[in-house]
Amino acid sequence: MLDHKGTVPVNVQDTNASPGATPILELSGISKRFPGVLALDDVGLKLYPGSVTALVGENGAGKSTIVKILTGIYQPDGGTIRIDGSAKRFATPHTATLSGVTAIHQETVLFDELSIAENIFLGHAPRNRLGLIDWSAMHTRAADMLANVGADVDPTAKLRDLGIANKHLVAVARALSVEARIVIMDEPTAALSHKEINELYALIESLRQTGKAILFISHKFDEIFKIADRFAVFRDGREIADGLIDDITPDDLVQMMVGRSVDQIFPARQHHQGTEVLRVAGYCHPTEFQDIGFSLHEGEILGFYGLVGSGRSEFMQALFGITKPSKGAVRIDGQIAVVRSPAEAINRGIVYVPEDRGKQGAVIGLPIFQNISLPSLSKTSRAGFIRLAEEFALARDYTARLDLRAASLDQDVGELSGGNQQKVVIAKWLATRPRVIILDEPTKGIDIGSKAAVHEFMAELASQGLAVIMVSSEIPEILGLSDRVIVMREGLMVEQFERDELTPEKLVRAAADIGEAA
């Protein structure tokens, strides 16, 4: 894999694929252009039966575009798609499904008002002899599919009653309810707990054993090297390398992704704690969390760690006024603050960057500059009229600082990669110049190069006196950025650690209720 100088070749040839194996899916010369952007340039990709291929690359590398082409959402401007050697054209998502391609997307596309079973079999429900939906058969098959993916939920329940993790498992069950030979998994573990991730790994192994070709997209290197057989690297819309995962190291993969060596060390920062900005006391919710209390100071990054379902995000949403606590008090700069809505929170100087950016963060359909200026219209308006130049100036400032990658600020935010959408949401709230910013999984779904930019920016904000709350499931992120850490479990604060006390072992033991080793 490496030449005599220790560098990574631009094209890594897979010389020892499974002997005699021929790809189920083969892409060649695929190109796709959008206004002002060449998203894919002469790209190729091969997926083999019984093999997991990891597709990696920074945000904007072309991963999302290739997935949309494979699932019939986009049509390529050039190139060929072949399945079992026969050329195919996926004019619609339905034709892609009929050709045996299914996808599990990072952002689940489901319907809250339908039942779980209806979501799983939407468009292909089992029918009886009269051509009517066979509800009994659908519920039975849905229960089987849910059991296979480790989701302990009632298939007749409404989807709206599920948490994020279980909704994601329903999306997995939906994708697998179709008899597919090619399964695309786009950041499938992003919202799952450790137990659910292990169950997904077992599911992937069973799919591998049945001969399915799996395209696995993830920014988590531990996942890639744990489950992938092969890899393909995209950079700036081009195919850079492919081959066997056993032939490379994580450092090789990083260098291929970004075209340079990446220092993964978190930014060095001196913690100069200022005056108290926020104090929370006795915050409770009837079902989600109990007795949450802490203080937060200027220039401080306070980390919140816990497993999925620990109540971290639910508490942050209550603090921002999305949901109402049953009791508790909030003081800002020593004064009691009643926060009954997000508008009141913003007026008090508290902003929230949510984990679910698709539904709670970005406004799909609006351009980037309007997304960013939306909460700050009072700053960009005069006498009731919005000043376009000031909107653009505001957006330009914050997108430049976050290294946003887009064709222009006029581009629809829905056309951006997931990581770049996250940057737009962060920029939107920072433009309000808050006192306290809550970042819920701020680098979820963001590639390694963009993570570094977000981390640097967070450190810069703290150095300027902003009080930061960071919710993260990534232990290196918690350890690398936090001045203090609060660990939550089952809706309760169970531990607090100062920076010099932090270790990965302590965090995991507190979050999972594991006693000290003997």
LUMDREN-389415 format. One line per 2 residues: number of its first residue (from 1); their letters; for each residue x, y, z negated of C-alpha. Coordinates in Angstrom, 2 decimals, padded with zeros to 5 digits. Each point is the difference from the previous one (the first is absolute). Layout:
BEGIN
NUM) a) X Y Z | ...
***
This chain:
BEGIN
1) ml) 000.00 000.00 000.00 | 002.79 002.48 -000.79
3) dh) 002.86 000.86 002.30 | 003.64 000.11 -001.09
5) kg) -000.43 003.57 -001.23 | -002.88 -000.98 -002.27
7) tv) -002.57 002.08 001.88 | -003.39 -001.19 001.21
9) pv) -000.39 -000.46 003.75 | -002.84 001.86 001.68
11) nv) -001.52 -003.24 001.30 | 000.32 -003.06 -002.20
13) qd) -000.75 -003.08 002.02 | -001.81 -002.88 -001.63
15) tn) 002.21 -002.86 001.15 | -001.24 -002.63 -002.40
17) as) -003.79 000.24 -000.05 | -001.86 -003.23 -000.63
19) pg) 001.27 -002.41 002.67 | -002.50 -000.30 002.82
21) at) -002.37 002.56 -001.53 | -001.77 002.30 002.41
23) pi) -001.74 003.17 -001.18 | -003.76 000.11 -000.38
25) le) 000.10 003.73 000.58 | 002.50 001.88 002.13
27) ls) 000.07 003.73 000.67 | 002.30 001.47 002.63
29) gi) 000.56 003.56 001.19 | -002.80 001.44 -002.14
31) sk) -000.22 003.80 000.14 | -002.49 002.43 -001.51
33) rf) -000.03 003.76 000.25 | -002.07 002.54 -001.91
35) pg) 000.01 003.76 000.66 | 003.54 001.11 -000.76
37) vl) 001.09 -003.37 -001.41 | 001.38 -003.18 001.57
39) al) -001.22 -002.40 -002.70 | 001.31 -003.19 001.64
41) dd) 002.74 -000.21 002.61 | 000.53 -003.33 001.81
43) vg) -000.65 -002.10 -003.12 | 000.11 -003.78 -000.18
45) lk) -001.11 -002.39 -002.73 | -000.34 -003.78 -000.36
47) ly) -002.05 -001.92 -002.55 | 000.54 -003.73 -000.44
49) pg) -002.33 -002.72 -001.32 | 000.51 -000.87 -003.66
51) sv) 002.28 003.01 -000.46 | -000.21 003.29 -001.91
53) ta) 001.53 002.97 001.83 | 000.65 003.13 -002.07
55) lv) -000.45 003.22 001.97 | 001.95 002.79 -001.70
57) ge) 000.74 003.63 000.71 | -000.37 003.47 -001.42
59) ng) -003.29 001.88 000.17 | -000.51 001.13 003.57
61) ag) 002.09 -002.87 001.38 | -002.98 -001.39 001.94
63) ks) -001.18 -002.81 -002.28 | -003.58 001.28 -000.36
65) ti) -000.23 000.65 003.74 | 001.04 -003.54 000.91
67) vk) -002.54 -001.41 -002.46 | -002.76 002.11 001.57
69) il) 001.00 -001.22 003.45 | -000.04 -003.62 -001.17
71) tg) -003.46 000.45 -001.51 | -001.54 001.78 002.99
73) iy) -000.31 003.44 -001.58 | 002.56 001.56 002.36
75) qp) 000.78 -000.93 003.59 | 003.70 -000.02 001.00
77) dg) 001.12 002.32 002.80 | 002.33 -002.68 001.29
79) gt) 001.28 -003.50 -000.68 | -001.45 -003.47 -000.40
81) ir) -001.68 -001.98 -002.78 | 000.17 -003.77 000.36
83) id) -001.60 -002.70 -002.12 | 001.21 -003.52 000.74
85) gs) 001.62 001.41 003.13 | -003.21 001.48 001.44
87) ak) -000.30 003.78 000.43 | -002.72 001.58 -002.13
89) rf) -001.68 003.38 -000.23 | -001.70 000.93 -003.26
91) at) -002.57 002.56 001.14 | -001.74 000.01 -003.39
93) ph) 000.60 -001.37 -003.49 | -002.57 -002.68 000.80
95) ta) 002.00 -001.26 002.98 | 003.12 -000.16 -002.19
97) tl) -001.93 -002.06 -002.55 | -001.27 -002.35 002.72
99) sg) 003.64 -000.47 001.06 | 000.89 -001.15 -003.50
101) vt) 001.45 003.20 -001.49 | -001.12 001.20 -003.43
103) ai) 001.38 002.68 -002.30 | 000.05 000.81 -003.71
105) hq) 000.58 003.72 -000.22 | 001.69 002.03 -002.72
107) et) -003.10 002.18 -000.38 | -002.99 -002.32 -000.29
109) vl) -002.82 000.74 002.47 | -003.06 -001.32 -001.82
111) fd) -003.54 001.10 -000.84 | -000.84 000.73 -003.62
113) el) -003.77 -000.38 000.37 | 000.18 -003.48 001.53
115) si) 000.53 -003.18 -001.99 | 003.39 -001.66 -000.12
117) ae) -001.24 -002.84 002.23 | -001.44 002.48 002.52
119) ni) 003.35 001.80 000.16 | 001.85 -003.27 000.59
121) fl) -002.28 -001.20 002.82 | -001.01 003.34 001.51
123) gh) -000.35 -000.58 003.75 | 000.36 -003.77 -000.17
125) ap) -002.50 -001.19 -002.61 | -001.07 -003.67 000.16
127) rn) -003.38 -000.52 001.69 | -002.77 -002.55 -000.37
129) rl) -001.87 -001.76 002.82 | -002.24 003.03 000.46
131) gl) 002.96 002.30 000.47 | -000.55 001.71 -003.34
133) id) 002.72 000.54 -002.59 | 000.41 -003.10 -002.15
135) ws) 000.41 001.75 -003.36 | 000.58 -003.17 -001.97
137) am) 002.76 -001.15 002.34 | 001.54 003.48 000.01
139) ht) 000.11 000.18 -003.79 | 001.47 -003.50 -000.26
141) ra) 002.68 000.67 002.59 | 000.77 003.39 -001.53
143) ad) 000.47 -001.62 -003.42 | 002.45 -002.47 001.56
145) ml) 001.93 002.79 001.74 | 000.18 002.04 -003.20
147) an) 001.24 -003.01 -001.97 | 002.70 -000.58 002.63
149) vg) 001.38 003.52 -000.51 | -000.29 -000.09 -003.80
151) ad) -002.89 002.47 -000.36 | -002.27 -000.94 -002.92
153) vd) -003.04 002.02 001.09 | -003.64 -000.68 000.84
155) pt) -000.51 000.08 003.80 | -003.51 001.44 -000.47
157) ak) 001.26 003.01 -002.00 | 000.28 003.44 001.58
159) lr) 003.48 000.91 001.14 | -000.25 003.36 -001.78
161) dl) 000.19 -001.80 -003.36 | 003.53 -001.30 000.66
163) gi) 003.33 001.58 -000.85 | 002.66 000.79 002.60
165) an) 001.84 -003.32 -000.44 | -003.10 -002.15 000.50
167) kh) -001.12 002.09 002.95 | 003.36 -000.74 001.57
169) lv) -000.51 -003.72 -000.55 | -003.43 000.25 001.65
171) av) 001.75 001.59 003.00 | 002.40 -002.97 000.05
173) ar) -002.94 -002.42 -000.12 | -001.72 001.88 002.83
175) al) 003.06 -000.20 002.22 | 000.40 -003.71 -000.66
177) sv) -003.68 -000.75 000.61 | 000.74 000.33 003.69
179) ea) 001.71 -002.99 001.61 | 003.20 001.85 000.78
181) ri) 003.37 -001.28 001.17 | 001.76 003.34 -000.51
183) vi) -000.35 001.72 -003.38 | 001.25 003.57 -000.52
185) md) 000.54 001.07 -003.61 | 000.61 003.74 -000.42
187) ep) 001.29 000.71 -003.54 | -002.27 -002.74 -001.38
189) ta) 001.36 000.11 -003.57 | -000.22 003.77 -000.50
191) al) -002.98 -000.14 -002.37 | 000.49 -003.45 -001.52
193) sh) 001.17 -001.11 -003.44 | 002.99 -002.33 -000.48
195) ke) -002.34 -003.00 -000.33 | -001.94 000.97 003.12
197) in) 003.23 000.55 001.92 | 001.16 -003.52 -000.86
199) el) -003.37 -001.34 001.13 | 000.39 001.88 003.28
201) ya) 003.46 -001.52 000.45 | -001.55 -003.44 -000.44
203) li) -002.66 000.92 002.57 | 002.66 001.13 002.47
205) es) 001.82 -003.29 -000.50 | -003.20 -001.93 000.74
207) lr) -000.53 002.06 003.17 | 003.57 -000.75 001.01
209) qt) -000.56 -003.71 -000.55 | -003.07 000.06 002.28
211) gk) 002.10 001.47 002.82 | -001.24 003.58 -000.02
213) ai) 002.32 002.78 001.16 | 000.17 002.74 -002.63
215) lf) 001.12 003.60 000.49 | 000.82 001.38 -003.46
217) is) 000.49 003.75 -000.44 | 001.44 001.15 -003.31
219) hk) 002.34 002.61 -001.47 | 000.85 -002.32 -002.90
221) fd) 003.29 -001.73 000.70 | -000.51 -002.63 -002.69
223) ei) -003.17 -001.12 001.80 | 001.66 -000.03 003.41
225) fk) 002.92 -002.14 -001.12 | -002.27 -002.27 -002.04
227) ia) -002.55 -001.01 002.63 | 001.22 000.99 003.48
229) dr) 001.72 -002.37 002.43 | 000.80 002.63 002.59
231) fa) 000.22 003.77 000.25 | -000.52 002.74 002.58
233) vf) 001.13 003.59 -000.51 | -001.59 003.05 001.63
235) rd) 001.53 003.47 -000.12 | -001.41 003.13 001.67
237) gr) -002.32 -002.08 002.20 | 002.70 -002.39 001.19
239) ei) 000.79 -003.62 -000.79 | 003.41 000.11 -001.68
241) ad) 000.61 -003.60 -001.02 | -001.55 -003.38 -000.66
243) gl) 001.20 -003.34 -001.26 | -000.06 -002.41 -002.93
245) id) -000.36 001.42 -003.49 | 002.66 -002.37 -001.33
247) di) 002.59 001.70 002.21 | -000.27 003.46 -001.57
249) tp) 000.22 001.75 -003.37 | -002.22 002.78 -001.40
251) dd) 002.78 002.51 000.72 | 000.07 -001.12 003.64
253) lv) -003.75 000.48 000.24 | 000.13 003.49 -001.49
255) qm) 002.71 001.05 002.41 | -001.97 -001.31 002.98
257) mv) -003.16 001.77 -001.19 | 001.48 003.44 -000.52
259) gr) 003.06 -000.06 002.22 | 002.21 000.98 -002.90
261) sv) 000.99 -001.16 -003.45 | -002.57 000.91 -002.62
263) dq) 000.94 000.79 -003.59 | -002.83 -001.49 -002.03
265) if) 001.16 001.62 -003.25 | -002.63 002.34 -001.39
267) pa) 000.80 003.72 -000.12 | 002.13 001.07 -002.94
269) rq) -001.85 002.49 -002.14 | 000.46 001.73 -003.31
271) hh) -003.11 -000.09 -002.15 | -000.61 003.48 -001.41
273) qg) -003.27 -000.38 -001.91 | -001.95 003.22 -000.23
275) te) -003.11 000.97 -001.90 | -002.98 -002.30 -000.34
277) vl) -002.36 000.33 002.96 | -002.51 -002.82 -000.57
279) rv) -001.22 -001.88 -003.06 | -002.54 -002.82 000.18
281) ag) -001.56 -001.43 -003.16 | -002.41 -002.90 -000.54
283) yc) -001.04 -000.32 003.64 | -002.49 -002.86 000.39
285) hp) -002.22 -001.52 002.68 | -002.73 -002.56 -000.70
287) te) 001.51 -002.67 002.27 | 003.42 001.08 001.31
289) fq) 002.27 001.33 -002.78 | 000.11 000.85 -003.69
291) di) 001.76 002.52 -002.23 | 002.52 001.42 002.47
293) gf) 002.13 002.77 -001.45 | 003.32 001.66 000.94
295) sl) 001.70 003.31 000.66 | 001.71 001.24 003.16
297) he) 002.54 002.81 000.33 | 001.33 002.27 002.69
299) ge) 002.73 -001.65 002.04 | -000.93 -003.51 -001.15
301) il) -000.81 -003.08 002.05 | -002.21 -002.29 -002.09
303) gf) -000.32 -003.50 001.44 | -003.05 -002.21 -000.44
305) yg) 000.66 -003.70 000.55 | -002.30 -003.01 -000.15
307) lv) -001.35 -002.87 002.03 | -002.98 000.33 002.34
309) gs) -003.12 000.37 -002.15 | 001.82 001.62 -002.93
311) gr) -002.13 003.15 000.27 | 002.71 002.41 001.16
313) se) -001.75 001.29 003.13 | -003.39 000.09 -001.73
315) fm) 001.43 002.22 -002.73 | 001.63 002.33 002.53
317) qa) -003.29 000.34 001.87 | -001.73 000.98 -003.24
319) lf) 002.73 002.52 -000.80 | -000.59 001.55 003.44
321) gi) -003.78 000.15 -000.53 | -000.99 -002.72 002.50
323) tk) -001.58 -002.08 -002.78 | -001.17 001.07 -003.44
325) ps) 001.56 -001.20 -003.25 | -002.26 -000.96 -002.90
327) kg) 002.14 002.02 -002.40 | 003.37 001.63 -000.35
329) av) 001.63 003.39 000.33 | 002.37 001.71 002.44
331) ri) 002.11 003.05 -000.81 | 001.83 002.00 002.66
333) dg) 002.55 002.49 -001.33 | -001.49 -000.56 -003.43
335) qi) -003.56 000.91 001.03 | -002.89 -002.47 000.11
337) av) -000.87 -000.76 003.63 | -003.30 -001.57 001.00
339) vr) 000.54 -001.82 003.30 | -003.29 -001.22 001.44
341) sp) 000.90 000.02 003.70 | 003.04 000.04 002.29
343) ae) -000.70 003.69 000.70 | 000.31 000.80 -003.70
345) ai) 003.20 -002.08 -000.20 | 001.53 001.89 002.92
347) nr) -000.98 003.34 -001.54 | 001.73 -001.12 -003.20
349) gi) 003.14 -000.91 001.93 | -000.39 -003.80 000.10
351) vy) 000.15 -001.78 003.37 | -000.17 -003.69 000.86
353) vp) 001.60 -001.86 002.92 | -002.04 -003.22 000.14
355) ed) 001.13 -003.52 000.72 | -002.75 -000.48 002.62
357) rg) 001.04 002.79 002.35 | -002.37 -001.17 002.77
359) kq) -003.19 000.62 -001.99 | 001.03 002.45 -002.71
361) ga) 002.94 001.89 001.46 | 000.20 000.95 003.67
363) vi) -002.98 001.28 002.01 | 000.11 -002.12 003.15
365) gl) -001.06 002.00 003.04 | 001.59 003.26 -001.13
367) pi) 003.47 001.07 001.18 | 002.97 -000.07 -002.34
369) fq) 000.10 003.74 -000.65 | -003.68 000.14 -001.01
371) ni) 000.38 -002.99 -002.32 | 002.82 001.78 -001.80
373) sl) -001.68 003.41 -000.20 | -003.44 -001.32 -001.01
375) ps) 000.36 000.44 -003.79 | 001.89 003.30 000.47
377) ls) -002.34 001.94 002.24 | -000.07 002.90 -002.43
379) kt) 003.73 000.45 000.68 | -000.38 -000.10 003.77
381) sr) -003.13 002.15 000.32 | -000.64 003.72 000.02
383) ag) -003.48 001.54 -000.37 | -001.58 -003.40 000.54
385) fi) 001.92 -000.77 003.20 | 002.59 -002.77 000.24
387) rl) 003.34 001.15 001.41 | 001.28 -002.71 002.31
389) ae) 003.61 001.20 -000.15 | 000.00 -000.23 -003.79
391) ef) -001.54 -003.49 000.12 | 002.77 -001.15 002.32
393) al) 002.70 001.67 -002.11 | -001.27 -001.74 -003.14
395) ar) -000.14 -003.37 001.72 | 003.38 000.47 001.69
397) dy) 001.71 000.72 -003.32 | -001.18 -003.09 -001.83
399) ta) 000.18 -002.45 002.92 | 003.60 001.04 000.63
401) rl) 000.92 -000.60 -003.64 | -001.57 -003.47 000.13
403) dl) 001.56 -000.91 003.37 | -003.38 -000.65 001.64
405) ra) 000.24 -001.67 003.41 | -002.69 001.17 002.41
407) as) -000.34 001.31 003.53 | -001.30 003.34 -001.33
409) ld) -001.99 001.44 -002.87 | -003.05 -000.10 002.32
411) qd) 000.12 -003.81 000.05 | -002.96 -001.85 -001.54
413) vg) 001.14 -001.39 -003.34 | -001.74 -003.26 000.93
415) el) 002.60 -000.57 002.72 | 002.87 000.00 -002.53
417) sg) 001.57 -003.07 -001.56 | -001.05 -000.83 -003.55
419) gn) 003.14 001.42 -001.54 | -000.32 003.28 001.89
421) qq) -003.65 000.28 -001.05 | 001.22 -000.33 -003.59
423) kv) 002.41 002.88 000.56 | -002.85 002.18 001.29
425) vi) -002.04 -000.73 -003.14 | 002.96 000.84 -002.26
427) ak) 000.66 003.20 001.97 | -003.68 001.01 -000.26
429) wl) 000.02 -000.03 -003.78 | 003.44 001.49 -000.44
431) at) -001.11 002.95 002.12 | -002.44 000.94 -002.80
433) rp) 003.03 000.58 -002.28 | -001.33 -002.05 -002.92
435) rv) 001.29 -000.21 -003.58 | -000.51 -003.79 -000.14
437) ii) 000.13 -002.41 002.92 | -001.15 -003.63 -000.34
439) ld) 001.60 -002.29 002.59 | -001.76 -003.37 000.14
441) ep) 002.32 -002.47 001.79 | 001.69 002.88 001.89
443) tk) 002.15 -002.23 002.24 | -002.48 -002.82 000.60
445) gi) 000.39 -001.12 003.60 | 002.87 002.42 000.65
447) di) 003.24 -001.20 001.58 | 003.34 000.19 -001.76
449) gs) 001.21 003.16 001.73 | -003.23 001.90 -000.73
451) ka) -000.01 -001.24 -003.60 | 003.33 001.72 -000.51
453) av) -001.47 003.27 001.33 | -003.01 -000.24 -002.35
455) he) 002.24 -000.85 -002.97 | 002.27 002.97 000.73
457) fm) -003.01 002.28 000.24 | -001.43 -001.29 -003.29
459) ae) 003.31 000.70 -001.72 | 000.05 003.48 001.55
461) la) -003.53 000.71 -001.24 | 000.91 -001.04 -003.54
463) sq) 003.13 002.16 000.10 | -002.24 002.95 000.90
465) gl) -002.11 -000.57 -003.11 | -002.92 -001.99 001.38
467) av) -001.36 -002.65 -002.38 | -000.25 -003.34 001.84
469) im) -001.97 -003.15 -000.82 | 001.08 -002.93 002.17
471) vs) -002.00 -003.24 000.13 | 002.09 -002.73 001.59
473) se) 000.11 -003.77 000.23 | 003.59 000.06 001.24
475) ip) 002.39 -000.54 -002.89 | 003.04 001.60 001.77
477) ei) -002.09 003.13 000.60 | -001.14 000.14 -003.63
479) lg) 003.55 -000.53 -001.27 | 001.61 002.35 002.49
481) ls) -002.26 003.04 -000.42 | -001.80 -000.06 -003.36
483) dr) 001.05 001.98 -003.07 | -002.49 -001.96 -002.08
485) vi) -002.23 -002.97 000.82 | -003.41 -000.99 -001.32
487) vm) -000.98 -003.63 000.57 | -003.69 -000.87 000.28
489) re) -001.66 -003.39 -000.30 | -003.72 -000.77 000.16
491) gl) -000.94 003.65 -000.38 | 002.24 000.67 -002.98
493) mv) 003.34 001.77 -000.51 | 002.20 -002.79 -001.34
495) eq) 003.53 001.47 000.08 | 001.88 003.26 000.50
497) fe) 003.66 000.07 000.97 | 002.51 002.81 000.17
499) rd) 002.31 000.03 003.02 | 002.99 -001.43 -001.89
501) el) -002.13 -002.92 -001.26 | -001.27 -001.10 003.40
503) tp) 000.80 -003.42 001.43 | -001.88 -002.08 002.59
505) ek) -000.46 -002.77 -002.55 | -001.65 002.30 -002.55
507) lv) -002.43 001.36 002.59 | -001.04 -003.42 001.28
509) ra) -000.38 -001.48 -003.49 | -002.17 002.91 -001.17
511) aa) -002.15 000.01 003.15 | -000.54 -003.77 000.03
513) di) -000.24 -000.46 -003.82 | 003.05 -002.25 -000.09
515) ge) 001.78 -000.29 -003.35 | 003.72 000.51 -000.43
517) aa) 002.18 -002.87 001.19 | 001.15 -002.33 -002.78
***
